[in-house]
Structures are given as C-alpha cells and as structure tokens.
Amino acid sequence: MKNYKDTYELYQSVLDEVHAPDDLKQRIKEMDTKHNRFNVIKLIPAVAACVAAVMVFVVILGSFSEKGNAFVLKASAAEIGGESFAEIAKVAPVAGEIGGGDGGRTENDIFPFSVRCDGRNIKSVKYSIENAVFLFPYDSYAYDYRDEYPNQASASDKITDKIESDNKIESTVENDKQYSSYTVSFDDQIYTEFNNNLSEMDKFPIQLMTTISSDDVTLSEEAKTAFEHLDSDGSITDEAFLNELMNDVRVVYNEMLSRVKITAEVTYEDGSNDSTSLQLSCLSADMQNGIVIGAKTV
C-alpha cells in the first residue's frame, strides 16, 4: 500500500476508488472525522457500495488515533512475545571460559544482550537481571578498543544508572565491573541487525555473563549427562562426535540460561511505569551457526 502522509489523505484515496454517487461521497468526505470513532454510520441500499470503504476508514482511523502508553521488546526486527522464542543473539561455537576442581567443571559464558524497546510515549527503560550480570566491555575489559570501534563505545556511554551486582561471577574476563541493572533512554537505545555475523555480535556494547557448574545439585539429569559427555574423548574431525558435542553444549547453555531472569521496566513520559520479564533459551548450537540464544516474555 502507498505510504500516505496522514489518515485524511488515505481516506480520500479510498473514497476516490469507490463506485458510488458523487453527492454521497461528498457528504462522507465532509463528515467530522474527529468523532467518527464514536459515531454509528447508518447505511441504506443506495450506499451499499460504500460499506467496505467506510469500514476500512474506521479501522484505519482507530489505529492511527491510538495515543496511549504502550511498549514491546524487540530483537533486531523481531518482536519478543507469545509462545515462541525470538532470536536475540549468536555467539561463536567455541566461547566462554572453563574451569575445574575436585572433578567438577564450571563454565562462564558471555553473549550480547541485543534487546531493545519500542512503543509510544516511552522515556526510558531499565533492565534488571538475576542469576547473571551485565558487562559493558567498552568501559572495562575492552576499553582499549574504544578508538577502533567508536560507534559501539559511544553507544555504551549513553547507558546510565548502572548498579553493581551483589552476586558477582568469578571470572578471568571481568571480576569488578559486573552489574545487576542499567537504564537507557528511549532515544539512545542501540538499533542493530547482526545478519548472522558472529564477529559483530562480539563487539556489541552490552554483554551478559552467566555461569553454571557441574557440581550444582539442582542440575537436571539431561544437563548432568551433557557435562559428562563434554569431558569424553573423541576427535573433532569425527562429524558424529562433533555433532554430539555441540548438542551437549546446547543442553548446558539451555540449563544455564533457563535460570536467568531479566526484567524490563519502562518509564513513560507521564511518569507511569510498566514492566515485563524475559525467559532465555538456547535454541541451537552447531559449528556453522554458532550458539543461538532466544528470548520470550513471561
């Protein structure tokens, strides 16, 4: 459909394509459209040809006149919500840091948090996280890359009100600057599409780190088995072994991500608030596409 500058122009064009008496169309055009949402339009046989046009007009006018507060979370162009997970990030198939002791295995993993907010009358968005931490690499461990990636560094500088986490993850990457929440103004959000580019995702200015241990007594049986398989012997040139290994990675990631809770709290221009929470999941893991992470609202 052609992009019209306003609903009046669109309305005029719809009526121009309707086959009805000129005097009837003129009377409809002269109606006060400001109150059409609440008016009942009575039809007679002589105007039956205009029914479809009038109905289309009323629906379109209603959608354009909505001005109430509203928000939705998105990853790239995809809306996050409903029953299915929307892809929010990819990481390289071999990533993270692994440590062990007394026969156990601990895995810390970092991936971009590329979620943004869209909607009406939004002033700012605050993201809070549990069982994980936010990292801002251009303020900490990737600070030396600020000159090389000025756009990412500039985007990082627009993130405010960072609250340090009380439950930091022991890591060789970042032990100090780990955060439980941050706030970003609606106009300063980071808009990007990754197009399957793992390298670009690594440079994203907001990262999330979470951890999991094979010694955790609350692990599911599937995750325990996956941890055991990850330590099994095999050749990475063996395609069957490699596929099995990547499935184990998917299971461990999924177990780890399922424990993470992220809450997005929106502040509107009128001072009111609204919020929703995100559930994470590992959608897939293979050597071609990396580790694909999804989110949905709960």
C-alpha positions in Angstrom: 0.0 0.0 0.0 1.2 3.5 -0.8 2.6 5.4 2.2 0.2 8.3 2.9 1.2 11.4 4.9 -1.9 11.3 7.1 -5.2 9.4 7.5 -7.2 12.1 5.7 -5.2 11.6 2.5 -5.6 7.9 2.8 -9.3 8.3 3.5 -9.8 10.5 0.4 -7.9 8.0 -1.8 -10.1 5.1 -0.6 -13.3 7.0 -1.3 -12.0 8.0 -4.8 -11.8 4.3 -5.7 -15.4 3.6 -4.6 -18.1 3.5 -7.2 -20.9 5.5 -5.6 -22.9 8.6 -6.4 -20.7 11.8 -6.3 -23.1 13.6 -3.9 -22.9 10.7 -1.4 -19.1 10.6 -1.5 -19.0 14.3 -1.0 -21.3 14.1 2.1 -19.0 11.4 3.6 -15.9 13.5 2.9 -17.4 16.4 4.7 -18.1 14.5 7.9 -16.3 15.5 11.0 -13.7 12.7 11.2 -12.6 13.7 14.7 -15.5 11.9 16.2 -16.1 9.1 13.7 -14.8 6.6 16.2 -17.9 7.1 18.3 -20.5 7.6 15.6 -22.8 5.0 14.2 -22.9 5.1 10.4 -26.4 4.1 9.1 -26.4 2.5 5.7 -29.2 2.3 3.2 -29.3 0.3 0.0 -28.2 3.3 -2.1 -24.8 3.4 -0.2 -24.2 -0.3 -0.1 -21.2 0.2 -2.4 -19.5 2.3 0.2 -19.7 -0.2 3.1 -16.2 -1.6 2.5 -14.6 1.8 2.2 -16.3 3.2 5.3 -15.3 0.1 7.3 -11.7 0.3 6.2 -11.6 4.0 7.1 -13.0 3.5 10.6 -10.5 0.7 11.3 -7.5 2.7 10.0 -8.6 5.9 11.8 -8.8 4.0 15.0 -5.3 2.6 14.7 -3.8 5.9 13.8 -5.6 7.7 16.7 -4.3 5.4 19.4 -2.1 7.5 21.6 -1.9 5.7 24.9 1.2 4.4 26.6 2.5 1.1 25.1 5.7 -0.9 24.7 7.1 -4.1 23.2 10.5 -5.6 23.4 12.3 -6.5 20.1 15.5 -8.2 18.9 16.5 -6.7 15.6 13.2 -6.5 13.7 11.5 -9.4 15.6 9.1 -8.8 18.4 9.7 -10.8 21.6 6.5 -12.3 22.9 4.0 -15.1 22.5 4.7 -18.7 22.9 7.8 -19.0 20.7 11.3 -17.7 21.4 12.7 -14.9 19.3 16.4 -15.0 18.4 18.3 -12.3 20.3 22.0 -13.3 19.9 24.6 -15.6 18.5 28.0 -16.5 19.9 30.9 -18.3 18.4 30.7 -22.1 18.7 33.8 -22.2 20.9 33.5 -19.5 23.6 33.5 -18.8 27.3 35.9 -19.9 29.9 36.0 -23.3 31.6 37.5 -24.1 35.0 37.5 -27.2 37.1 38.4 -28.5 40.5 37.9 -31.7 42.5 36.5 -33.3 39.4 33.9 -30.6 38.8 33.5 -28.3 35.9 32.4 -24.6 35.9 31.6 -22.7 32.7 31.2 -19.0 32.3 29.7 -17.7 29.1 29.3 -14.2 27.7 27.0 -13.1 24.9 25.4 -9.9 23.6 22.2 -8.6 25.1 20.8 -7.1 22.0 17.2 -6.4 23.2 15.6 -3.0 22.6 12.2 -1.4 23.4 9.7 0.0 21.0 6.4 1.7 21.7 4.7 5.0 22.5 5.4 7.8 25.0 8.5 6.0 26.4 11.1 8.0 28.3 13.5 5.3 29.5 13.9 1.6 30.0 15.6 -0.1 33.0 16.9 -3.7 32.6 17.5 -5.8 35.7 19.0 -9.3 35.8 19.1 -12.2 38.3 21.4 -15.2 38.2 23.7 -13.4 35.7 25.4 -10.0 35.3 25.6 -7.3 32.7 29.0 -6.3 31.3 29.9 -3.1 29.4 33.1 -4.1 27.6 33.9 -0.6 26.3 34.0 0.6 29.9 36.1 -2.3 31.2 37.9 -5.2 29.6 37.6 -3.9 26.0 38.4 -0.3 26.9 41.4 -0.4 24.7 39.2 -0.9 21.7 37.2 2.4 22.1 39.1 4.1 19.3 38.8 1.2 17.0 35.0 0.9 17.5 33.8 4.4 18.2 30.1 3.7 17.4 30.0 0.9 20.0 31.9 3.0 22.5 29.6 5.9 22.0 26.5 3.7 22.5 28.0 2.3 25.7 28.5 5.9 27.0 24.7 6.6 26.7 23.8 3.8 29.2 23.3 5.3 32.6 22.5 4.4 36.2 24.5 1.1 36.2 24.0 -0.7 39.5 26.9 -3.0 40.5 25.8 -6.6 41.2 26.0 -8.0 44.8 26.4 -11.5 43.3 29.4 -11.2 41.0 30.8 -14.1 39.0 34.4 -15.1 39.5 35.9 -14.7 36.1 39.3 -14.1 34.4 37.5 -11.7 32.0 35.9 -9.3 34.5 35.7 -9.5 38.2 34.9 -5.9 39.2 32.6 -4.2 36.8 29.7 -6.5 36.8 26.2 -5.0 37.0 22.7 -6.1 38.1 20.8 -3.4 36.2 21.2 -0.4 33.9 19.0 2.3 32.4 18.9 3.7 28.8 16.8 6.5 27.4 14.3 5.5 24.7 16.1 7.7 22.1 19.6 6.4 23.0 18.9 2.7 22.5 21.1 0.6 20.3 19.5 -0.4 17.0 21.3 -3.1 15.1 20.9 -6.2 13.0 23.6 -8.8 13.0 22.8 -10.8 9.9 24.5 -13.9 11.3 27.7 -12.0 11.8 29.3 -13.5 14.9 32.2 -11.0 14.8 29.8 -8.1 15.0 28.0 -9.6 18.0 31.3 -9.9 19.9 31.6 -6.2 19.6 28.1 -5.3 20.9 28.4 -2.7 23.8 26.1 -4.6 26.2 27.1 -8.1 27.2 25.6 -10.6 29.6 27.6 -13.2 31.6 26.3 -16.2 33.4 27.7 -19.3 34.9 27.0 -23.0 35.6 28.7 -25.7 37.5 28.6 -29.5 37.1 28.7 -29.7 40.9 25.3 -28.0 41.2 23.0 -30.4 42.9 20.0 -28.9 41.2 21.1 -29.8 37.7 18.7 -31.7 35.6 19.6 -35.2 34.6 20.0 -34.1 31.0 22.5 -31.4 32.0 24.5 -33.8 34.1 24.8 -36.2 31.2 25.8 -33.4 28.9 28.5 -32.3 31.3 29.9 -35.9 31.4 29.9 -36.1 27.6 31.7 -32.8 27.3 34.7 -34.4 29.0 34.6 -37.6 26.9 37.4 -38.4 24.4 36.9 -38.0 20.7 38.2 -36.4 17.6 36.9 -33.1 16.4 37.4 -34.4 12.8 34.7 -37.0 13.6 31.5 -35.4 12.4 29.2 -37.6 14.5 31.3 -36.9 17.6 31.3 -33.1 16.9 27.5 -33.0 16.4 27.1 -34.9 19.7 29.4 -32.4 21.4 27.6 -29.4 20.1 24.3 -30.9 21.3 25.8 -31.2 24.8 26.8 -27.5 24.6 23.2 -26.7 23.7 21.9 -28.6 26.7 24.3 -27.0 29.1 23.6 -23.5 27.7 19.9 -24.1 27.9 20.2 -25.2 31.6 22.3 -22.1 32.4 20.0 -19.7 30.5 16.8 -21.1 32.0 17.9 -19.8 35.4 18.4 -16.2 34.2 15.6 -13.7 34.8 15.6 -10.3 33.1 13.0 -7.7 33.9 12.4 -4.7 31.6 10.8 -1.7 33.4 9.5 1.1 31.2 9.0 4.7 32.4 6.6 6.7 30.3 6.7 10.4 29.7 3.8 10.9 32.2 5.9 9.2 34.9 3.9 5.9 35.0 5.6 2.5 34.7 5.1 -0.8 33.1 7.2 -4.0 33.0 7.7 -7.5 31.7 10.1 -10.3 32.2 12.2 -12.3 29.7 12.9 -16.0 29.7 16.0 -17.2 27.9 16.8 -20.4 26.0 19.5 -21.9 23.8 17.7 -22.6 20.5 20.5 -24.4 18.8 24.3 -25.0 18.7 26.4 -26.1 15.8 29.7 -25.2 14.1 28.1 -23.4 11.2 25.7 -21.0 13.0 27.3 -20.8 16.4 25.2 -20.9 19.6 21.8 -19.3 19.0 20.1 -17.7 22.0 16.4 -16.8 22.2 14.1 -15.0 24.5 10.4 -14.7 25.1 8.2 -12.7 27.5 6.7 -14.4 30.6 
